[in-house]
Amino acid sequence: MKMKKGILDILKGTFLVSGDAPKNWLFIIYASFLAAVMISSSHSADRKVHRIAALNEEVRELRSKFVDARSDVQQLKLESTITKTVQEKGLFPSETPPKKIRVKSLRSK
């Protein structure tokens, strides 16, 4: 019977206007504040998770572009590619091999 009365008091809201109501109000305000902090923290964590996912996707995309660019540069650095490009501009490889130039150092005696 006592439990039934307690539940009815809660449903009717008499605990908010009874003699010890200030204590009840403080607890309700405290619980509401904690709930608001918890909800805010949850939303903040969700935003961070979405941001991390977006950044990971961007990293994958940039890594893919980097690999493509690196392979293009390696292709451009090949001697055959350079020779072909230079021939289009009118330059041809030398028929005679280069000669080494040796300089004898002059030391004072």
Contact map, one row per residue, 1 for C-alpha under 8 A:
1111100000000000000000000000000000000000000000000000000000000000000000000000000000000000000000000000000000000
1111110000000000000000000000000000000000000000000000000000000000000000000000000000000000000000000000000000000
1111111000000000000000000000000000000000000000000000000000000000000000000000000000000000000000000000000000000
1111111100000000000000000000000000000000000000000000000000000000000000000000000000000000000000000000000000000
1111111110000000000000000000000000000000000000000000000000000000000000000000000000000000000000000000000000000
0111111111000000000000000000000000000000000000000000000000000000000000000000000000000000000000000000000000000
0011111111100000000000000000000000000000000000000000000000000000000000000000000000000000000000000000000000000
0001111111110000000000000000000000000000000000000000000000000000000000000000000000000000000000000000000000000
0000111111111110000000000000000000000000000000000000000000000000000000000000000000000000000000000000000000000
0000011111111110000000000000000000000000000000000000000000000000000000000000000000000000000000000000000000000
0000001111111000000000000000000000000000000000000000000000000000000000000000000000000000000000000000000000000
0000000111111100000000000000000000000000000000000000000000000000000000000000000000000000000000000000000000000
0000000011111111100000000000000000000000000000000000000000000000000000000000000000000000000000000000000000000
0000000011011111110000000000000000000000000000000000000000000000000000000000000000000000000000000000000000000
0000000011001111110110010000000000000000000000000000000000000000000000000000000000000000000000000000000000000
0000000000001111110011011000000000000000000000000000000000000000000000000000000000000000000000000000000000000
0000000000001111111110000000000000000000000000000000000000000000000000000000000000000000000000000000000000000
0000000000000111111110000000000000000000000000000000000000000000000000000000000000000000000000000000000000000
0000000000000000111110000000000000000000000000000000000000000000000000000000000000000000000000000000000000000
0000000000000010111111110000000000000000000000000000000000000000000000000000000000000000000000000000000000000
0000000000000011111111111000000000000000000000000000000000000000000000000000000000000000000000000000000000000
0000000000000001000111111100000000000000000000000000000000000000000000000000000000000000000000000000000000000
0000000000000000000111111110000000000000000000000000000000000000000000000000000000000000000000000000000000000
0000000000000011000111111111000000000000000000000000000000000000000000000000000000000000000000000000000000000
0000000000000001000011111111100000000000000000000000000000000000000000000000000000000000000000000000000000000
0000000000000000000001111111110000000000000000000000000000000000000000000000000000000000000000000000000000000
0000000000000000000000111111111000000000000000000000000000000000000000000000000000000000000000000000000000000
0000000000000000000000011111111100000000000000000000000000000000000000000000000000000000000000000000000000000
0000000000000000000000001111111110000000000000000000000000000000000000000000000000000000000000000000000000000
0000000000000000000000000111111111000000000000000000000000000000000000000000000000000000000000000000000000000
0000000000000000000000000011111111100000000000000000000000000000000000000000000000000000000000000000000000000
0000000000000000000000000001111111110000000000000000000000000000000000000000000000000000000000000000000000000
0000000000000000000000000000111111111000000000000000000000000000000000000000000000000000000000000000000000000
0000000000000000000000000000011111111100000000000000000000000000000000000000000000000000000000000000000000000
0000000000000000000000000000001111111110000000000000000000000000000000000000000000000000000000000000000000000
0000000000000000000000000000000111111111000000000000000000000000000000000000000000000000000000000000000000000
0000000000000000000000000000000011111111100000000000000000000000000000000000000000000000000000000000000000000
0000000000000000000000000000000001111111110000000000000000000000000000000000000000000000000000000000000000000
0000000000000000000000000000000000111111111000000000000000000000000000000000000000000000000000000000000000000
0000000000000000000000000000000000011111111100000000000000000000000000000000000000000000000000000000000000000
0000000000000000000000000000000000001111111110000000000000000000000000000000000000000000000000000000000000000
0000000000000000000000000000000000000111111111000000000000000000000000000000000000000000000000000000000000000
0000000000000000000000000000000000000011111111100000000000000000000000000000000000000000000000000000000000000
0000000000000000000000000000000000000001111111110000000000000000000000000000000000000000000000000000000000000
0000000000000000000000000000000000000000111111111000000000000000000000000000000000000000000000000000000000000
0000000000000000000000000000000000000000011111111100000000000000000000000000000000000000000000000000000000000
0000000000000000000000000000000000000000001111111110000000000000000000000000000000000000000000000000000000000
0000000000000000000000000000000000000000000111111111000000000000000000000000000000000000000000000000000000000
0000000000000000000000000000000000000000000011111111100000000000000000000000000000000000000000000000000000000
0000000000000000000000000000000000000000000001111111110000000000000000000000000000000000000000000000000000000
0000000000000000000000000000000000000000000000111111111000000000000000000000000000000000000000000000000000000
0000000000000000000000000000000000000000000000011111111100000000000000000000000000000000000000000000000000000
0000000000000000000000000000000000000000000000001111111110000000000000000000000000000000000000000000000000000
0000000000000000000000000000000000000000000000000111111111000000000000000000000000000000000000000000000000000
0000000000000000000000000000000000000000000000000011111111100000000000000000000000000000000000000000000000000
0000000000000000000000000000000000000000000000000001111111110000000000000000000000000000000000000000000000000
0000000000000000000000000000000000000000000000000000111111111000000000000000000000000000000000000000000000000
0000000000000000000000000000000000000000000000000000011111111100000000000000000000000000000000000000000000000
0000000000000000000000000000000000000000000000000000001111111110000000000000000000000000000000000000000000000
0000000000000000000000000000000000000000000000000000000111111111000000000000000000000000000000000000000000000
0000000000000000000000000000000000000000000000000000000011111111100000000000000000000000000000000000000000000
0000000000000000000000000000000000000000000000000000000001111111110000000000000000000000000000000000000000000
0000000000000000000000000000000000000000000000000000000000111111111000000000000000000000000000000000000000000
0000000000000000000000000000000000000000000000000000000000011111111100000000000000000000000000000000000000000
0000000000000000000000000000000000000000000000000000000000001111111110000000000000000000000000000000000000000
0000000000000000000000000000000000000000000000000000000000000111111111000000000000000000000000000000000000000
0000000000000000000000000000000000000000000000000000000000000011111111100000000000000000000000000000000000000
0000000000000000000000000000000000000000000000000000000000000001111111110000000000000000000000000000000000000
0000000000000000000000000000000000000000000000000000000000000000111111111000000000000000000000000000000000000
0000000000000000000000000000000000000000000000000000000000000000011111111100000000000000000000000000000000000
0000000000000000000000000000000000000000000000000000000000000000001111111110000000000000000000000000000000000
0000000000000000000000000000000000000000000000000000000000000000000111111111000000000000000000000000000000000
0000000000000000000000000000000000000000000000000000000000000000000011111111100000000000000000000000000000000
0000000000000000000000000000000000000000000000000000000000000000000001111111110000000000000000000000000000000
0000000000000000000000000000000000000000000000000000000000000000000000111111110010000000000000000000000000000
0000000000000000000000000000000000000000000000000000000000000000000000011111110011000000000000000000000000000
0000000000000000000000000000000000000000000000000000000000000000000000001111111011000000000000000000000000000
0000000000000000000000000000000000000000000000000000000000000000000000000111111111000000000000000000000000000
0000000000000000000000000000000000000000000000000000000000000000000000000000111111100000000000000000000000000
0000000000000000000000000000000000000000000000000000000000000000000000000000011111110000000000000000000000000
0000000000000000000000000000000000000000000000000000000000000000000000000011111111111000000000000000000000000
0000000000000000000000000000000000000000000000000000000000000000000000000001111111111100000000000000000000000
0000000000000000000000000000000000000000000000000000000000000000000000000000001111111110000110000000000000000
0000000000000000000000000000000000000000000000000000000000000000000000000000000111111111000000000000000000000
0000000000000000000000000000000000000000000000000000000000000000000000000000000011111111100000000000000000000
0000000000000000000000000000000000000000000000000000000000000000000000000000000001111111111100000000000000000
0000000000000000000000000000000000000000000000000000000000000000000000000000000000111111111100000000000000000
0000000000000000000000000000000000000000000000000000000000000000000000000000000000011111111000000000000000000
0000000000000000000000000000000000000000000000000000000000000000000000000000000000001111111000000000000000000
0000000000000000000000000000000000000000000000000000000000000000000000000000000000000111111100000000000000000
0000000000000000000000000000000000000000000000000000000000000000000000000000000000000111111110000000000000000
0000000000000000000000000000000000000000000000000000000000000000000000000000000000100110011111000000000000000
0000000000000000000000000000000000000000000000000000000000000000000000000000000000100000001111100000000000000
0000000000000000000000000000000000000000000000000000000000000000000000000000000000000000000111111000000000000
0000000000000000000000000000000000000000000000000000000000000000000000000000000000000000000011111000000000000
0000000000000000000000000000000000000000000000000000000000000000000000000000000000000000000001111100000000000
0000000000000000000000000000000000000000000000000000000000000000000000000000000000000000000001111110000000000
0000000000000000000000000000000000000000000000000000000000000000000000000000000000000000000000011111000000000
0000000000000000000000000000000000000000000000000000000000000000000000000000000000000000000000001111100000000
0000000000000000000000000000000000000000000000000000000000000000000000000000000000000000000000000111110000000
0000000000000000000000000000000000000000000000000000000000000000000000000000000000000000000000000011111000000
0000000000000000000000000000000000000000000000000000000000000000000000000000000000000000000000000001111100000
0000000000000000000000000000000000000000000000000000000000000000000000000000000000000000000000000000111110000
0000000000000000000000000000000000000000000000000000000000000000000000000000000000000000000000000000011111000
0000000000000000000000000000000000000000000000000000000000000000000000000000000000000000000000000000001111100
0000000000000000000000000000000000000000000000000000000000000000000000000000000000000000000000000000000111110
0000000000000000000000000000000000000000000000000000000000000000000000000000000000000000000000000000000011111
0000000000000000000000000000000000000000000000000000000000000000000000000000000000000000000000000000000001111
0000000000000000000000000000000000000000000000000000000000000000000000000000000000000000000000000000000000111
